[in-house]
Amino acid sequence: MQDLTGVEILLGVCGGIAAYKAAALTSLLIKSGAGVTVLMTEAATELVAPKTFEALSGRPVATSLWKSNSAHPHIDLARKADLFCIAPATANIIAKAACGIADDLMSSTVLAFDKQIFMAPAMNTVMWEKPATQRNIQRLVEDGVVIIGPDDGRLSCGESGPGRMVSPETIAETIAKFR
């Protein structure tokens, strides 16, 4: 793992079952010297408690446009980070980002972010292979978003195929290459 000392990373965690892997990613990034601020969707908080990320990052976790000490939390989060990594990136956030929809803290922050964005998709194979998802991925790539994965393998639903979020190590290594 390359040294990320001094790099401020905004880590977006969406509500896919792979959200638990984001805790390991947070730990890896912190060990590499990065500062990590975690932003979670409401659905993600149903899978992993924000306190987990607070303990790992040593920072408060952002979860809402409306329950914040800031009048503009999406702008503040976007301006303080050097890069934004969303892992897991669900079909929902991929679609919102591709279309410029900003109706919650995560999607509003994506739209306000003017530096490098990384997304590590995680979803069922049928969802991943759907033409709409592939169009959204293509649009994001054209917009400069770095898509990391997904891997092919066993999914939480018991099916196998593409859609499994890549390992936290792969995500961290990809981020380090773009430093």
C-alpha positions in Angstrom: 0.0 0.0 0.0 1.3 3.4 -1.0 1.6 6.2 1.5 -1.5 8.5 1.5 -0.3 10.8 4.3 -2.1 14.1 4.1 -4.7 13.0 1.6 -8.3 13.8 2.7 -10.7 11.1 1.5 -14.5 11.3 1.6 -15.8 7.8 1.7 -19.4 7.3 0.7 -21.1 4.2 1.9 -24.4 3.2 0.3 -26.9 0.6 1.4 -25.7 -2.6 -0.2 -24.8 -5.6 1.8 -21.2 -4.9 0.9 -21.3 -1.9 3.2 -19.5 -4.0 5.8 -16.5 -4.1 3.6 -16.3 -0.3 3.8 -15.2 -0.6 7.4 -12.2 -2.6 6.3 -11.5 0.0 3.6 -11.7 2.8 6.2 -9.1 1.0 8.3 -6.8 0.5 5.3 -7.0 4.1 4.3 -6.3 5.3 7.8 -3.3 3.0 8.2 -1.9 4.4 4.9 -2.0 7.9 6.5 -5.1 9.3 4.9 -7.7 11.4 6.7 -11.1 9.7 6.2 -14.5 11.3 6.5 -17.4 8.9 6.1 -20.7 9.8 4.4 -23.5 7.2 4.7 -26.9 6.9 3.0 -29.8 6.2 5.3 -30.0 2.6 3.9 -26.3 2.1 4.7 -27.0 2.9 8.4 -29.4 0.0 8.5 -26.6 -2.4 7.6 -23.6 -0.9 9.5 -23.9 1.5 12.4 -22.3 5.0 11.9 -20.5 4.5 15.2 -18.4 1.8 13.5 -17.0 4.4 11.1 -16.7 7.0 13.8 -14.5 4.7 15.8 -12.4 3.7 12.8 -12.0 7.3 11.4 -12.0 9.3 14.6 -14.5 11.6 12.9 -18.2 12.2 12.9 -20.2 10.4 10.2 -22.4 12.5 7.9 -25.8 11.0 7.2 -28.3 13.8 6.4 -28.7 17.1 4.6 -31.0 18.1 7.4 -29.5 16.8 10.6 -26.2 18.6 10.4 -24.3 21.4 12.2 -23.7 22.9 8.7 -26.1 24.9 6.6 -24.5 23.3 3.5 -23.2 19.9 4.5 -22.9 18.7 0.9 -20.7 21.7 0.0 -18.6 21.5 3.1 -17.9 17.8 2.6 -17.1 18.3 -1.1 -14.6 21.2 -0.4 -12.7 19.5 2.4 -11.8 16.3 0.5 -9.1 15.6 -2.1 -11.1 12.7 -3.5 -14.4 10.9 -3.1 -14.7 7.2 -3.1 -18.2 5.5 -3.0 -17.9 1.9 -1.9 -20.3 0.2 -2.2 -21.8 2.1 -5.0 -25.4 0.8 -5.5 -27.4 0.9 -8.7 -29.3 3.8 -7.1 -26.3 6.1 -6.5 -24.9 5.2 -9.9 -28.2 6.2 -11.6 -28.5 9.4 -9.6 -24.9 10.4 -10.3 -25.2 9.7 -14.0 -28.3 11.8 -14.3 -27.3 14.6 -11.9 -30.0 13.9 -9.4 -29.3 15.5 -6.0 -32.1 14.5 -3.6 -30.1 13.4 -0.5 -26.8 14.1 1.1 -24.9 11.4 -0.9 -26.2 12.5 -4.4 -25.9 16.2 -3.5 -22.3 15.8 -2.5 -21.5 13.9 -5.7 -23.0 16.8 -7.7 -21.0 19.3 -5.6 -17.7 17.4 -5.9 -15.3 18.8 -8.4 -12.3 16.5 -7.9 -11.7 12.8 -8.6 -14.6 10.4 -7.8 -14.2 6.7 -7.5 -17.1 4.2 -7.4 -16.9 0.5 -6.5 -20.2 -1.0 -7.7 -22.0 -3.7 -5.7 -25.3 -5.2 -6.8 -27.0 -8.3 -8.1 -25.8 -9.6 -11.4 -29.1 -8.9 -13.2 -29.0 -5.3 -11.9 -25.4 -4.9 -13.0 -26.1 -6.3 -16.5 -29.3 -4.2 -17.0 -28.8 -1.9 -20.0 -29.8 1.1 -17.9 -27.0 0.4 -15.4 -24.5 -0.1 -18.2 -25.6 3.2 -19.8 -25.2 4.9 -16.4 -21.7 3.4 -15.9 -20.7 4.6 -19.4 -21.9 8.1 -18.7 -20.0 8.2 -15.4 -16.8 7.0 -17.1 -17.3 9.7 -19.8 -17.6 12.2 -17.0 -14.3 11.1 -15.5 -15.5 8.8 -12.7 -13.1 5.9 -12.0 -15.1 2.6 -11.8 -13.4 0.0 -9.7 -14.9 -3.5 -10.4 -17.2 -5.2 -9.9 -15.8 -8.7 -9.3 -17.4 -11.9 -10.5 -18.3 -14.3 -7.6 -20.9 -15.4 -5.1 -23.3 -12.7 -4.2 -25.2 -12.3 -0.9 -28.4 -13.4 -2.6 -26.8 -16.8 -3.3 -26.4 -16.2 -7.0 -23.0 -16.0 -8.7 -21.8 -13.6 -11.4 -20.6 -10.0 -11.8 -21.7 -7.5 -9.2 -19.6 -8.4 -6.2 -17.8 -5.4 -4.7 -14.0 -5.6 -5.2 -11.8 -6.1 -2.1 -11.0 -3.1 0.1 -7.3 -3.7 -0.8 -8.1 -3.3 -4.5 -10.0 -0.1 -3.9 -7.2 1.3 -1.7 -4.5 0.4 -4.3 -6.5 2.0 -7.1 -7.0 5.2 -5.0 -3.2 5.3 -4.3 -2.4 5.1 -8.0 -4.3 8.3 -8.6 -2.7 10.2 -5.8 
